[in-house]
């Protein structure tokens, strides 16, 4: 392993929607809601696995431009927010971009 530096933007290479709660020790906010889990290609040559921040996981699109965001994952027993990193789609979707090219 070695340290790597990378920027906050990338492109969604692939994804899957997690329809069932992951087993412990994974944690999530109750009530459980499906979420997209994606592989993001970064310009620096890295490919990272991350949750995709979207209200519509089924509408996630391969090829979407994404940016790194920090968001709440769940609250602990003391009410403290546990923060994680995710990627959020930005700009026009790949479908919208194809429509503009026609």
MORADA-V254001 format. One line per field, one symbol per residue. ss: DSSP state (2 for helix, 1 for strand, 0 for the rest). phi: phi as a letter, one per 30 degrees, with the letter a starting at -180 (. if undefined). burial: b if it has 16 or more other ideal C-beta (glycine too) atoms within 10 Angstrom, else e. A space follows every 10 residues. Layout:
ss->???
phi->???
burial->???
//
This chain:
ss->0000000011 1111111100 0000000000 0000111111 1100001111 1110002220 0000111111 1111100000 1111111110 0002222222 20
phi->.bdbcbddba bddaabcddb dddecebadd ddbebdbbcc dcedjcbcca dcdadbedcd bejddbbdbc bdcacddcid dccbcbccdb iddedddddd dd
burial->eeeeeeeeeb bbeebeebee eeeeeeeeee eeeebbbbbb bbeeeeebeb bbbbeebeeb eeebbbbbee eebeeeeeee eeeeebbebe eeebeeeeee ee
//
